[in-house]
Amino acid sequence: MFLKSLKKCSILLFFLAMVVAMASMFQLYGCVTPGITDDGPKRITEMTPKEKGAWFLGIYNAQDKDYRNMVIRPDLTNDQKKILREKKKIMIRIYPMIKTYNTYLDSGAVPTKIVEDQIIQLINDLTALAIPKPE
Amino acid sequence: MTILTGAVIGGLIELGKLGLQAYFQAMRLADKTPEEVDKMYAEEKIYFDGHSPDTLPDAPPDNPEE
């Protein structure tokens, strides 16, 4: 009985966490009413190139650490392994783009919008990767 | 509950993780001075430069019993 209610509770918490996470993504990409983030994190469109550079690096590094922690787990399911393989492919594609973006920043130049858009597109691909595709 | 297959749960967890990572990274930038952003950028860049994706290990082969 107790275990059943605990299970129900954890499922509810899980969905709540997902809703919060998705809302934060939408908020960051500027999909909500302007002004709502006055006291919260900056939107991408409001960030300076250097802030964007730090944000890209932070997300990539967090994904890198997460991947390295996940891949050594002995209890991975086949579904998780599939996600990790796809994630690695995207990380291989995104790495040189972030490096190019950094090169612009380090030389004092303003990175091109094309490079910026490509990186954001690949971050979106990482998000899309999370949505299971039909077999 | 039958709709919660392993793939759906795994996908939702990944989505949640990425969303939270993006959110927390942006939170770290909130109210930072340009000097603090420079410092944060430099710290993240050191890790980034030392961890090329070529060094990422491959996921282990699938379990045929699953």
N, CA and C atoms of all chains as a GROMACS GRO file, in nm:
protein
  603
    1MET      N    1   0.083  -0.120   0.000
    1MET     CA    2   0.000   0.000   0.000
    1MET      C    3   0.087   0.127   0.000
    2PHE      N    4   0.182   0.126   0.096
    2PHE     CA    5   0.273   0.240   0.108
    2PHE      C    6   0.358   0.255  -0.019
    3LEU      N    7   0.406   0.139  -0.066
    3LEU     CA    8   0.489   0.141  -0.187
    3LEU      C    9   0.412   0.193  -0.307
    4LYS      N   10   0.284   0.154  -0.315
    4LYS     CA   11   0.199   0.198  -0.426
    4LYS      C   12   0.185   0.350  -0.427
    5SER      N   13   0.154   0.408  -0.308
    5SER     CA   14   0.136   0.554  -0.303
    5SER      C   15   0.268   0.625  -0.325
    6LEU      N   16   0.378   0.563  -0.280
    6LEU     CA   17   0.510   0.622  -0.302
    6LEU      C   18   0.541   0.626  -0.452
    7LYS      N   19   0.502   0.518  -0.522
    7LYS     CA   20   0.524   0.510  -0.666
    7LYS      C   21   0.444   0.618  -0.738
    8LYS      N   22   0.315   0.632  -0.697
    8LYS     CA   23   0.228   0.733  -0.759
    8LYS      C   24   0.288   0.872  -0.737
    9CYS      N   25   0.335   0.894  -0.615
    9CYS     CA   26   0.392   1.023  -0.578
    9CYS      C   27   0.516   1.054  -0.662
   10SER      N   28   0.602   0.954  -0.680
   10SER     CA   29   0.726   0.978  -0.755
   10SER      C   30   0.696   1.005  -0.901
   11ILE      N   31   0.591   0.939  -0.954
   11ILE     CA   32   0.553   0.964  -1.094
   11ILE      C   33   0.503   1.108  -1.109
   12LEU      N   34   0.421   1.152  -1.013
   12LEU     CA   35   0.372   1.291  -1.017
   12LEU      C   36   0.488   1.390  -1.009
   13LEU      N   37   0.581   1.364  -0.919
   13LEU     CA   38   0.697   1.453  -0.904
   13LEU      C   39   0.781   1.455  -1.031
   14PHE      N   40   0.793   1.337  -1.092
   14PHE     CA   41   0.869   1.324  -1.216
   14PHE      C   42   0.810   1.412  -1.326
   15PHE      N   43   0.676   1.404  -1.342
   15PHE     CA   44   0.611   1.486  -1.444
   15PHE      C   45   0.620   1.634  -1.412
   16LEU      N   46   0.612   1.668  -1.283
   16LEU     CA   47   0.623   1.807  -1.241
   16LEU      C   48   0.762   1.860  -1.279
   17ALA      N   49   0.864   1.777  -1.253
   17ALA     CA   50   1.001   1.817  -1.286
   17ALA      C   51   1.016   1.839  -1.436
   18MET      N   52   0.952   1.752  -1.516
   18MET     CA   53   0.959   1.764  -1.661
   18MET      C   54   0.894   1.894  -1.709
   19VAL      N   55   0.778   1.926  -1.647
   19VAL     CA   56   0.707   2.049  -1.686
   19VAL      C   57   0.793   2.170  -1.655
   20VAL      N   58   0.856   2.169  -1.535
   20VAL     CA   59   0.942   2.282  -1.496
   20VAL      C   60   1.059   2.292  -1.594
   21ALA      N   61   1.118   2.177  -1.627
   21ALA     CA   62   1.234   2.177  -1.718
   21ALA      C   63   1.196   2.231  -1.855
   22MET      N   64   1.081   2.186  -1.906
   22MET     CA   65   1.040   2.231  -2.039
   22MET      C   66   1.005   2.380  -2.038
   23ALA      N   67   0.941   2.424  -1.928
   23ALA     CA   68   0.908   2.566  -1.917
   23ALA      C   69   1.035   2.650  -1.917
   24SER      N   70   1.140   2.599  -1.849
   24SER     CA   71   1.265   2.675  -1.846
   24SER      C   72   1.327   2.684  -1.984
   25MET      N   73   1.318   2.574  -2.061
   25MET     CA   74   1.373   2.575  -2.197
   25MET      C   75   1.301   2.680  -2.281
   26PHE      N   76   1.167   2.680  -2.274
   26PHE     CA   77   1.089   2.775  -2.353
   26PHE      C   78   1.122   2.918  -2.311
   27GLN      N   79   1.138   2.937  -2.181
   27GLN     CA   80   1.168   3.070  -2.130
   27GLN      C   81   1.303   3.118  -2.183
   28LEU      N   82   1.401   3.028  -2.183
   28LEU     CA   83   1.535   3.065  -2.229
   28LEU      C   84   1.536   3.098  -2.377
   29TYR      N   85   1.459   3.023  -2.454
   29TYR     CA   86   1.459   3.049  -2.598
   29TYR      C   87   1.368   3.165  -2.634
   30GLY      N   88   1.312   3.230  -2.534
   30GLY     CA   89   1.234   3.351  -2.559
   30GLY      C   90   1.095   3.326  -2.608
   31CYS      N   91   1.036   3.214  -2.569
   31CYS     CA   92   0.903   3.181  -2.619
   31CYS      C   93   0.793   3.231  -2.527
   32VAL      N   94   0.827   3.302  -2.420
   32VAL     CA   95   0.721   3.350  -2.332
   32VAL      C   96   0.714   3.503  -2.336
   33THR      N   97   0.615   3.557  -2.270
   33THR     CA   98   0.593   3.701  -2.272
   33THR      C   99   0.716   3.778  -2.225
   34PRO      N  100   0.760   3.879  -2.298
   34PRO     CA  101   0.876   3.955  -2.252
   34PRO      C  102   0.851   4.016  -2.115
   35GLY      N  103   0.954   4.025  -2.035
   35GLY     CA  104   0.941   4.086  -1.904
   35GLY      C  105   0.929   3.985  -1.792
   36ILE      N  106   0.888   3.864  -1.826
   36ILE     CA  107   0.867   3.764  -1.721
   36ILE      C  108   0.999   3.720  -1.657
   37THR      N  109   1.109   3.741  -1.729
   37THR     CA  110   1.238   3.694  -1.677
   37THR      C  111   1.317   3.806  -1.610
   38ASP      N  112   1.250   3.914  -1.572
   38ASP     CA  113   1.321   4.027  -1.513
   38ASP      C  114   1.417   3.989  -1.401
   39ASP      N  115   1.374   3.898  -1.315
   39ASP     CA  116   1.460   3.858  -1.202
   39ASP      C  117   1.524   3.722  -1.224
   40GLY      N  118   1.496   3.660  -1.334
   40GLY     CA  119   1.548   3.526  -1.358
   40GLY      C  120   1.665   3.528  -1.455
   41PRO      N  121   1.692   3.412  -1.517
   41PRO     CA  122   1.804   3.406  -1.610
   41PRO      C  123   1.777   3.488  -1.736
   42LYS      N  124   1.887   3.528  -1.801
   42LYS     CA  125   1.871   3.605  -1.926
   42LYS      C  126   1.829   3.512  -2.038
   43ARG      N  127   1.756   3.565  -2.135
   43ARG     CA  128   1.724   3.488  -2.254
   43ARG      C  129   1.845   3.495  -2.347
   44ILE      N  130   1.851   3.400  -2.439
   44ILE     CA  131   1.964   3.397  -2.533
   44ILE      C  132   1.975   3.528  -2.609
   45THR      N  133   1.859   3.580  -2.651
   45THR     CA  134   1.858   3.702  -2.733
   45THR      C  135   1.908   3.824  -2.655
   46GLU      N  136   1.905   3.815  -2.522
   46GLU     CA  137   1.949   3.929  -2.440
   46GLU      C  138   2.096   3.916  -2.399
   47MET      N  139   2.158   3.803  -2.430
   47MET     CA  140   2.296   3.780  -2.385
   47MET      C  141   2.396   3.848  -2.477
   48THR      N  142   2.509   3.891  -2.419
   48THR     CA  143   2.619   3.943  -2.501
   48THR      C  144   2.689   3.823  -2.565
   49PRO      N  145   2.771   3.846  -2.670
   49PRO     CA  146   2.841   3.732  -2.731
   49PRO      C  147   2.923   3.652  -2.630
   50LYS      N  148   2.988   3.721  -2.535
   50LYS     CA  149   3.070   3.651  -2.436
   50LYS      C  150   2.982   3.566  -2.344
   51GLU      N  151   2.866   3.620  -2.307
   51GLU     CA  152   2.774   3.544  -2.222
   51GLU      C  153   2.722   3.421  -2.298
   52LYS      N  154   2.692   3.441  -2.427
   52LYS     CA  155   2.648   3.327  -2.508
   52LYS      C  156   2.758   3.221  -2.514
   53GLY      N  157   2.882   3.268  -2.532
   53GLY     CA  158   2.997   3.176  -2.538
   53GLY      C  159   3.007   3.095  -2.410
   54ALA      N  160   2.994   3.162  -2.294
   54ALA     CA  161   3.002   3.093  -2.165
   54ALA      C  162   2.884   2.997  -2.149
   55TRP      N  163   2.767   3.039  -2.200
   55TRP     CA  164   2.647   2.955  -2.190
   55TRP      C  165   2.662   2.828  -2.275
   56PHE      N  166   2.711   2.846  -2.399
   56PHE     CA  167   2.733   2.730  -2.487
   56PHE      C  168   2.833   2.633  -2.422
   57LEU      N  169   2.945   2.690  -2.371
   57LEU     CA  170   3.048   2.606  -2.308
   57LEU      C  171   2.991   2.532  -2.188
   58GLY      N  172   2.912   2.606  -2.108
   58GLY     CA  173   2.854   2.545  -1.987
   58GLY      C  174   2.763   2.428  -2.021
   59ILE      N  175   2.679   2.447  -2.124
   59ILE     CA  176   2.586   2.339  -2.162
   59ILE      C  177   2.665   2.220  -2.218
   60TYR      N  178   2.762   2.249  -2.307
   60TYR     CA  179   2.839   2.141  -2.366
   60TYR      C  180   2.913   2.062  -2.256
   61ASN      N  181   2.978   2.135  -2.165
   61ASN     CA  182   3.054   2.069  -2.059
   61ASN      C  183   2.963   1.985  -1.969
   62ALA      N  184   2.844   2.037  -1.940
   62ALA     CA  185   2.749   1.962  -1.856
   62ALA      C  186   2.706   1.834  -1.929
   63GLN      N  187   2.684   1.844  -2.060
   63GLN     CA  188   2.648   1.726  -2.140
   63GLN      C  189   2.762   1.626  -2.144
   64ASP      N  190   2.885   1.679  -2.157
   64ASP     CA  191   3.005   1.594  -2.160
   64ASP      C  192   3.017   1.515  -2.029
   65LYS      N  193   3.004   1.586  -1.917
   65LYS     CA  194   3.016   1.520  -1.786
   65LYS      C  195   2.904   1.417  -1.768
   66ASP      N  196   2.784   1.455  -1.810
   66ASP     CA  197   2.670   1.365  -1.797
   66ASP      C  198   2.693   1.238  -1.880
   67TYR      N  199   2.743   1.256  -2.004
   67TYR     CA  200   2.768   1.142  -2.092
   67TYR      C  201   2.871   1.048  -2.029
   68ARG      N  202   2.983   1.108  -1.980
   68ARG     CA  203   3.090   1.026  -1.924
   68ARG      C  204   3.044   0.951  -1.798
   69ASN      N  205   2.956   1.014  -1.720
   69ASN     CA  206   2.902   0.946  -1.600
   69ASN      C  207   2.806   0.834  -1.638
   70MET      N  208   2.724   0.860  -1.742
   70MET     CA  209   2.622   0.763  -1.783
   70MET      C  210   2.683   0.639  -1.848
   71VAL      N  211   2.783   0.663  -1.936
   71VAL     CA  212   2.832   0.554  -2.022
   71VAL      C  213   2.901   0.442  -1.942
   72ILE      N  214   2.948   0.473  -1.822
   72ILE     CA  215   3.016   0.369  -1.742
   72ILE      C  216   2.920   0.294  -1.650
   73ARG      N  217   2.793   0.333  -1.653
   73ARG     CA  218   2.697   0.264  -1.566
   73ARG      C  219   2.674   0.122  -1.616
   74PRO      N  220   2.680   0.025  -1.525
   74PRO     CA  221   2.663  -0.114  -1.570
   74PRO      C  222   2.518  -0.153  -1.598
   75ASP      N  223   2.422  -0.072  -1.551
   75ASP     CA  224   2.281  -0.111  -1.563
   75ASP      C  225   2.208  -0.037  -1.676
   76LEU      N  226   2.282   0.005  -1.780
   76LEU     CA  227   2.219   0.079  -1.890
   76LEU      C  228   2.124  -0.010  -1.969
   77THR      N  229   2.007   0.044  -2.003
   77THR     CA  230   1.915  -0.032  -2.089
   77THR      C  231   1.954  -0.006  -2.234
   78ASN      N  232   1.900  -0.086  -2.325
   78ASN     CA  233   1.928  -0.066  -2.468
   78ASN      C  234   1.880   0.072  -2.515
   79ASP      N  235   1.767   0.118  -2.458
   79ASP     CA  236   1.715   0.250  -2.495
   79ASP      C  237   1.812   0.361  -2.454
   80GLN      N  238   1.867   0.347  -2.335
   80GLN     CA  239   1.963   0.448  -2.287
   80GLN      C  240   2.090   0.447  -2.372
   81LYS      N  241   2.133   0.326  -2.412
   81LYS     CA  242   2.254   0.316  -2.496
   81LYS      C  243   2.230   0.383  -2.631
   82LYS      N  244   2.107   0.366  -2.683
   82LYS     CA  245   2.072   0.427  -2.811
   82LYS      C  246   2.078   0.580  -2.799
   83ILE      N  247   2.024   0.633  -2.691
   83ILE     CA  248   2.027   0.779  -2.669
   83ILE      C  249   2.172   0.827  -2.657
   84LEU      N  250   2.255   0.750  -2.586
   84LEU     CA  251   2.396   0.790  -2.570
   84LEU      C  252   2.469   0.793  -2.704
   85ARG      N  253   2.440   0.694  -2.791
   85ARG     CA  254   2.505   0.691  -2.924
   85ARG      C  255   2.466   0.815  -3.005
   86GLU      N  256   2.336   0.849  -3.002
   86GLU     CA  257   2.290   0.966  -3.077
   86GLU      C  258   2.348   1.094  -3.018
   87LYS      N  259   2.354   1.096  -2.884
   87LYS     CA  260   2.407   1.215  -2.816
   87LYS      C  261   2.553   1.237  -2.856
   88LYS      N  262   2.630   1.128  -2.863
   88LYS     CA  263   2.772   1.141  -2.899
   88LYS      C  264   2.787   1.200  -3.040
   89LYS      N  265   2.700   1.153  -3.132
   89LYS     CA  266   2.706   1.204  -3.270
   89LYS      C  267   2.684   1.356  -3.272
   90ILE      N  268   2.585   1.401  -3.194
   90ILE     CA  269   2.555   1.545  -3.191
   90ILE      C  270   2.669   1.621  -3.125
   91MET      N  271   2.727   1.564  -3.020
   91MET     CA  272   2.838   1.632  -2.951
   91MET      C  273   2.959   1.647  -3.042
   92ILE      N  274   2.983   1.545  -3.128
   92ILE     CA  275   3.094   1.553  -3.223
   92ILE      C  276   3.068   1.666  -3.323
   93ARG      N  277   2.941   1.687  -3.359
   93ARG     CA  278   2.908   1.793  -3.456
   93ARG      C  279   2.914   1.931  -3.392
   94ILE      N  280   2.872   1.942  -3.267
   94ILE     CA  281   2.861   2.073  -3.202
   94ILE      C  282   2.997   2.126  -3.155
   95TYR      N  283   3.090   2.034  -3.122
   95TYR     CA  284   3.219   2.075  -3.063
   95TYR      C  285   3.297   2.173  -3.153
   96PRO      N  286   3.318   2.141  -3.282
   96PRO     CA  287   3.394   2.235  -3.365
   96PRO      C  288   3.324   2.370  -3.383
   97MET      N  289   3.192   2.368  -3.376
   97MET     CA  290   3.119   2.495  -3.392
   97MET      C  291   3.141   2.585  -3.271
   98ILE      N  292   3.136   2.524  -3.152
   98ILE     CA  293   3.161   2.604  -3.031
   98ILE      C  294   3.306   2.653  -3.033
   99LYS      N  295   3.397   2.568  -3.083
   99LYS     CA  296   3.538   2.607  -3.092
   99LYS      C  297   3.554   2.728  -3.185
  100THR      N  298   3.483   2.724  -3.298
  100THR     CA  299   3.486   2.838  -3.392
  100THR      C  300   3.432   2.963  -3.324
  101TYR      N  301   3.322   2.946  -3.252
  101TYR     CA  302   3.260   3.059  -3.181
  101TYR      C  303   3.361   3.118  -3.082
  102ASN      N  304   3.433   3.029  -3.010
  102ASN     CA  305   3.534   3.075  -2.913
  102ASN      C  306   3.648   3.149  -2.982
  103THR      N  307   3.687   3.100  -3.100
  103THR     CA  308   3.797   3.164  -3.173
  103THR      C  309   3.760   3.308  -3.207
  104TYR      N  310   3.635   3.327  -3.250
  104TYR     CA  311   3.588   3.463  -3.278
  104TYR      C  312   3.600   3.549  -3.152
  105LEU      N  313   3.546   3.495  -3.041
  105LEU     CA  314   3.545   3.572  -2.915
  105LEU      C  315   3.687   3.605  -2.869
  106ASP      N  316   3.776   3.504  -2.877
  106ASP     CA  317   3.913   3.524  -2.827
  106ASP      C  318   3.991   3.625  -2.910
  107SER      N  319   3.953   3.637  -3.040
  107SER     CA  320   4.024   3.733  -3.125
  107SER      C  321   3.959   3.872  -3.115
  108GLY      N  322   3.854   3.883  -3.036
  108GLY     CA  323   3.788   4.013  -3.018
  108GLY      C  324   3.683   4.042  -3.123
  109ALA      N  325   3.661   3.946  -3.213
  109ALA     CA  326   3.560   3.967  -3.317
  109ALA      C  327   3.423   3.922  -3.267
  110VAL      N  328   3.319   3.971  -3.335
  110VAL     CA  329   3.183   3.928  -3.298
  110VAL      C  330   3.149   3.806  -3.382
  111PRO      N  331   3.114   3.695  -3.317
  111PRO     CA  332   3.082   3.573  -3.394
  111PRO      C  333   2.965   3.596  -3.489
  112THR      N  334   2.968   3.526  -3.601
  112THR     CA  335   2.860   3.545  -3.699
  112THR      C  336   2.732   3.481  -3.648
  113LYS      N  337   2.622   3.535  -3.696
  113LYS     CA  338   2.490   3.485  -3.657
  113LYS      C  339   2.474   3.340  -3.706
  114ILE      N  340   2.538   3.309  -3.820
  114ILE     CA  341   2.524   3.174  -3.878
  114ILE      C  342   2.578   3.070  -3.780
  115VAL      N  343   2.700   3.095  -3.728
  115VAL     CA  344   2.760   2.999  -3.634
  115VAL      C  345   2.672   2.986  -3.509
  116GLU      N  346   2.626   3.101  -3.462
  116GLU     CA  347   2.541   3.102  -3.342
  116GLU      C  348   2.414   3.020  -3.365
  117ASP      N  349   2.350   3.043  -3.481
  117ASP     CA  350   2.226   2.970  -3.511
  117ASP      C  351   2.251   2.820  -3.525
  118GLN      N  352   2.368   2.785  -3.584
  118GLN     CA  353   2.399   2.642  -3.600
  118GLN      C  354   2.414   2.574  -3.464
  119ILE      N  355   2.480   2.644  -3.370
  119ILE     CA  356   2.498   2.586  -3.235
  119ILE      C  357   2.362   2.571  -3.167
  120ILE      N  358   2.279   2.675  -3.177
  120ILE     CA  359   2.147   2.668  -3.113
  120ILE      C  360   2.064   2.556  -3.176
  121GLN      N  361   2.078   2.539  -3.308
  121GLN     CA  362   2.006   2.432  -3.377
  121GLN      C  363   2.048   2.295  -3.323
  122LEU      N  364   2.180   2.278  -3.300
  122LEU     CA  365   2.228   2.150  -3.250
  122LEU      C  366   2.186   2.127  -3.104
  123ILE      N  367   2.177   2.236  -3.027
  123ILE     CA  368   2.126   2.221  -2.890
  123ILE      C  369   1.979   2.177  -2.898
  124ASN      N  370   1.907   2.233  -2.995
  124ASN     CA  371   1.768   2.190  -3.017
  124ASN      C  372   1.763   2.043  -3.058
  125ASP      N  373   1.862   2.000  -3.139
  125ASP     CA  374   1.868   1.859  -3.181
  125ASP      C  375   1.886   1.768  -3.060
  126LEU      N  376   1.968   1.816  -2.963
  126LEU     CA  377   1.988   1.738  -2.841
  126LEU      C  378   1.855   1.725  -2.767
  127THR      N  379   1.776   1.832  -2.770
  127THR     CA  380   1.645   1.828  -2.706
  127THR      C  381   1.553   1.733  -2.781
  128ALA      N  382   1.557   1.742  -2.914
  128ALA     CA  383   1.470   1.657  -2.996
  128ALA      C  384   1.507   1.510  -2.980
  129LEU      N  385   1.635   1.486  -2.951
  129LEU     CA  386   1.684   1.349  -2.931
  129LEU      C  387   1.609   1.282  -2.817
  130ALA      N  388   1.564   1.365  -2.722
  130ALA     CA  389   1.496   1.312  -2.605
  130ALA      C  390   1.356   1.263  -2.638
  131ILE      N  391   1.304   1.305  -2.754
  131ILE     CA  392   1.168   1.262  -2.789
  131ILE      C  393   1.178   1.132  -2.869
  132PRO      N  394   1.129   1.023  -2.815
  132PRO     CA  395   1.144   0.893  -2.881
  132PRO      C  396   1.076   0.891  -3.018
  133LYS      N  397   1.146   0.832  -3.115
  133LYS     CA  398   1.089   0.821  -3.248
  133LYS      C  399   1.028   0.682  -3.266
  134PRO      N  400   0.922   0.673  -3.348
  134PRO     CA  401   0.864   0.540  -3.369
  134PRO      C  402   0.962   0.450  -3.442
  135GLU      N  403   0.960   0.323  -3.409
  135GLU     CA  404   1.053   0.225  -3.471
  135GLU      C  405   1.022   0.208  -3.619
  136MET      N  406  -0.047   0.368  -1.737
  136MET     CA  407   0.095   0.352  -1.713
  136MET      C  408   0.166   0.280  -1.827
  137THR      N  409   0.087   0.212  -1.912
  137THR     CA  410   0.152   0.135  -2.018
  137THR      C  411   0.222   0.224  -2.120
  138ILE      N  412   0.181   0.354  -2.125
  138ILE     CA  413   0.245   0.443  -2.223
  138ILE      C  414   0.387   0.478  -2.180
  139LEU      N  415   0.420   0.457  -2.052
  139LEU     CA  416   0.554   0.492  -2.003
  139LEU      C  417   0.654   0.380  -2.034
  140THR      N  418   0.687   0.366  -2.160
  140THR     CA  419   0.785   0.265  -2.198
  140THR      C  420   0.923   0.316  -2.159
  141GLY      N  421   1.022   0.228  -2.166
  141GLY     CA  422   1.159   0.266  -2.132
  141GLY      C  423   1.208   0.382  -2.216
  142ALA      N  424   1.174   0.378  -2.347
  142ALA     CA  425   1.222   0.484  -2.437
  142ALA      C  426   1.162   0.619  -2.400
  143VAL      N  427   1.032   0.618  -2.365
  143VAL     CA  428   0.965   0.744  -2.330
  143VAL      C  429   1.024   0.800  -2.201
  144ILE      N  430   1.040   0.713  -2.102
  144ILE     CA  431   1.095   0.758  -1.974
  144ILE      C  432   1.238   0.809  -1.993
  145GLY      N  433   1.318   0.730  -2.067
  145GLY     CA  434   1.458   0.770  -2.093
  145GLY      C  435   1.464   0.904  -2.164
  146GLY      N  436   1.374   0.921  -2.264
  146GLY     CA  437   1.370   1.046  -2.339
  146GLY      C  438   1.330   1.164  -2.252
  147LEU      N  439   1.229   1.142  -2.169
  147LEU     CA  440   1.183   1.251  -2.081
  147LEU      C  441   1.292   1.289  -1.980
  148ILE      N  442   1.364   1.191  -1.932
  148ILE     CA  443   1.472   1.221  -1.837
  148ILE      C  444   1.580   1.305  -1.906
  149GLU      N  445   1.616   1.265  -2.030
  149GLU     CA  446   1.716   1.341  -2.106
  149GLU      C  447   1.670   1.485  -2.128
  150LEU      N  448   1.542   1.497  -2.167
  150LEU     CA  449   1.485   1.629  -2.193
  150LEU      C  450   1.489   1.714  -2.066
  151GLY      N  451   1.451   1.653  -1.955
  151GLY     CA  452   1.453   1.724  -1.827
  151GLY      C  453   1.593   1.767  -1.789
  152LYS      N  454   1.690   1.675  -1.810
  152LYS     CA  455   1.829   1.707  -1.774
  152LYS      C  456   1.881   1.824  -1.855
  153LEU      N  457   1.858   1.818  -1.988
  153LEU     CA  458   1.908   1.924  -2.075
  153LEU      C  459   1.842   2.058  -2.041
  154GLY      N  460   1.711   2.052  -2.016
  154GLY     CA  461   1.638   2.175  -1.981
  154GLY      C  462   1.692   2.236  -1.854
  155LEU      N  463   1.715   2.153  -1.755
  155LEU     CA  464   1.766   2.204  -1.629
  155LEU      C  465   1.910   2.254  -1.643
  156GLN      N  466   1.990   2.182  -1.723
  156GLN     CA  467   2.128   2.228  -1.745
  156GLN      C  468   2.129   2.365  -1.810
  157ALA      N  469   2.044   2.381  -1.915
  157ALA     CA  470   2.037   2.510  -1.985
  157ALA      C  471   1.991   2.620  -1.891
  158TYR      N  472   1.893   2.586  -1.808
  158TYR     CA  473   1.839   2.685  -1.714
  158TYR      C  474   1.944   2.725  -1.611
  159PHE      N  475   2.011   2.625  -1.553
  159PHE     CA  476   2.109   2.657  -1.448
  159PHE      C  477   2.231   2.731  -1.506
  160GLN      N  478   2.268   2.697  -1.629
  160GLN     CA  479   2.379   2.769  -1.690
  160GLN      C  480   2.342   2.916  -1.708
  161ALA      N  481   2.216   2.940  -1.750
  161ALA     CA  482   2.170   3.079  -1.768
  161ALA      C  483   2.159   3.149  -1.633
  162MET      N  484   2.117   3.074  -1.531
  162MET     CA  485   2.108   3.133  -1.396
  162MET      C  486   2.246   3.176  -1.346
  163ARG      N  487   2.346   3.096  -1.381
  163ARG     CA  488   2.483   3.128  -1.338
  163ARG      C  489   2.529   3.260  -1.399
  164LEU      N  490   2.472   3.294  -1.516
  164LEU     CA  491   2.513   3.417  -1.586
  164LEU      C  492   2.436   3.540  -1.534
  165ALA      N  493   2.324   3.515  -1.466
  165ALA     CA  494   2.241   3.627  -1.421
  165ALA      C  495   2.317   3.715  -1.323
  166ASP      N  496   2.305   3.843  -1.341
  166ASP     CA  497   2.366   3.944  -1.251
  166ASP      C  498   2.518   3.936  -1.243
  167LYS      N  499   2.581   3.877  -1.342
  167LYS     CA  500   2.728   3.870  -1.342
  167LYS      C  501   2.784   3.996  -1.409
  168THR      N  502   2.894   4.047  -1.355
  168THR     CA  503   2.961   4.160  -1.420
  168THR      C  504   3.038   4.105  -1.541
  169PRO      N  505   3.076   4.191  -1.637
  169PRO     CA  506   3.153   4.142  -1.752
  169PRO      C  507   3.281   4.068  -1.710
  170GLU      N  508   3.345   4.114  -1.602
  170GLU     CA  509   3.468   4.048  -1.553
  170GLU      C  510   3.436   3.907  -1.503
  171GLU      N  511   3.324   3.894  -1.434
  171GLU     CA  512   3.284   3.762  -1.382
  171GLU      C  513   3.248   3.668  -1.497
  172VAL      N  514   3.184   3.724  -1.601
  172VAL     CA  515   3.149   3.642  -1.718
  172VAL      C  516   3.278   3.595  -1.786
  173ASP      N  517   3.376   3.685  -1.796
  173ASP     CA  518   3.506   3.649  -1.856
  173ASP      C  519   3.570   3.534  -1.777
  174LYS      N  520   3.562   3.543  -1.646
  174LYS     CA  521   3.623   3.440  -1.560
  174LYS      C  522   3.552   3.306  -1.580
  175MET      N  523   3.419   3.314  -1.583
  175MET     CA  524   3.339   3.191  -1.601
  175MET      C  525   3.369   3.129  -1.738
  176TYR      N  526   3.377   3.215  -1.839
  176TYR     CA  527   3.408   3.169  -1.976
  176TYR      C  528   3.544   3.098  -1.978
  177ALA      N  529   3.644   3.162  -1.913
  177ALA     CA  530   3.779   3.105  -1.912
  177ALA      C  531   3.781   2.969  -1.841
  178GLU      N  532   3.708   2.957  -1.732
  178GLU     CA  533   3.704   2.830  -1.656
  178GLU      C  534   3.638   2.720  -1.739
  179GLU      N  535   3.525   2.754  -1.801
  179GLU     CA  536   3.454   2.653  -1.883
  179GLU      C  537   3.539   2.613  -2.003
  180LYS      N  538   3.615   2.710  -2.056
  180LYS     CA  539   3.694   2.682  -2.176
  180LYS      C  540   3.808   2.584  -2.147
  181ILE      N  541   3.862   2.592  -2.026
  181ILE     CA  542   3.970   2.499  -1.990
  181ILE      C  543   3.917   2.355  -1.993
  182TYR      N  544   3.799   2.333  -1.936
  182TYR     CA  545   3.741   2.197  -1.937
  182TYR      C  546   3.710   2.156  -2.082
  183PHE      N  547   3.649   2.249  -2.157
  183PHE     CA  548   3.608   2.222  -2.295
  183PHE      C  549   3.729   2.181  -2.380
  184ASP      N  550   3.839   2.259  -2.370
  184ASP     CA  551   3.957   2.230  -2.452
  184ASP      C  552   4.020   2.096  -2.415
  185GLY      N  553   4.004   2.056  -2.289
  185GLY     CA  554   4.066   1.930  -2.245
  185GLY      C  555   3.977   1.808  -2.267
  186HIS      N  556   3.857   1.828  -2.319
  186HIS     CA  557   3.765   1.715  -2.335
  186HIS      C  558   3.705   1.712  -2.475
  187SER      N  559   3.790   1.678  -2.571
  187SER     CA  560   3.743   1.667  -2.708
  187SER      C  561   3.644   1.550  -2.717
  188PRO      N  562   3.544   1.559  -2.806
  188PRO     CA  563   3.448   1.447  -2.816
  188PRO      C  564   3.513   1.317  -2.866
  189ASP      N  565   3.635   1.328  -2.925
  189ASP     CA  566   3.706   1.206  -2.968
  189ASP      C  567   3.739   1.118  -2.848
  190THR      N  568   3.747   1.179  -2.730
  190THR     CA  569   3.782   1.101  -2.611
  190THR      C  570   3.659   1.043  -2.540
  191LEU      N  571   3.540   1.069  -2.596
  191LEU     CA  572   3.419   1.013  -2.535
  191LEU      C  573   3.413   0.863  -2.563
  192PRO      N  574   3.399   0.781  -2.460
  192PRO     CA  575   3.389   0.638  -2.486
  192PRO      C  576   3.258   0.602  -2.556
  193ASP      N  577   3.260   0.494  -2.634
  193ASP     CA  578   3.136   0.450  -2.701
  193ASP      C  579   3.044   0.385  -2.598
  194ALA      N  580   2.915   0.393  -2.626
  194ALA     CA  581   2.819   0.322  -2.540
  194ALA      C  582   2.841   0.172  -2.559
  195PRO      N  583   2.826   0.092  -2.453
  195PRO     CA  584   2.846  -0.052  -2.467
  195PRO      C  585   2.745  -0.115  -2.564
  196PRO      N  586   2.778  -0.230  -2.621
  196PRO     CA  587   2.684  -0.294  -2.714
  196PRO      C  588   2.550  -0.329  -2.646
  197ASP      N  589   2.446  -0.339  -2.729
  197ASP     CA  590   2.312  -0.370  -2.676
  197ASP      C  591   2.308  -0.508  -2.612
  198ASN      N  592   2.222  -0.518  -2.513
  198ASN     CA  593   2.200  -0.648  -2.449
  198ASN      C  594   2.097  -0.725  -2.531
  199PRO      N  595   2.135  -0.839  -2.591
  199PRO     CA  596   2.040  -0.912  -2.678
  199PRO      C  597   1.921  -0.968  -2.602
  200GLU      N  598   1.934  -0.981  -2.471
  200GLU     CA  599   1.824  -1.040  -2.392
  200GLU      C  600   1.709  -0.942  -2.370
  201GLU      N  601   1.733  -0.812  -2.395
  201GLU     CA  602   1.629  -0.712  -2.366
  201GLU      C  603   1.521  -0.711  -2.471
   0.00000   0.00000   0.00000
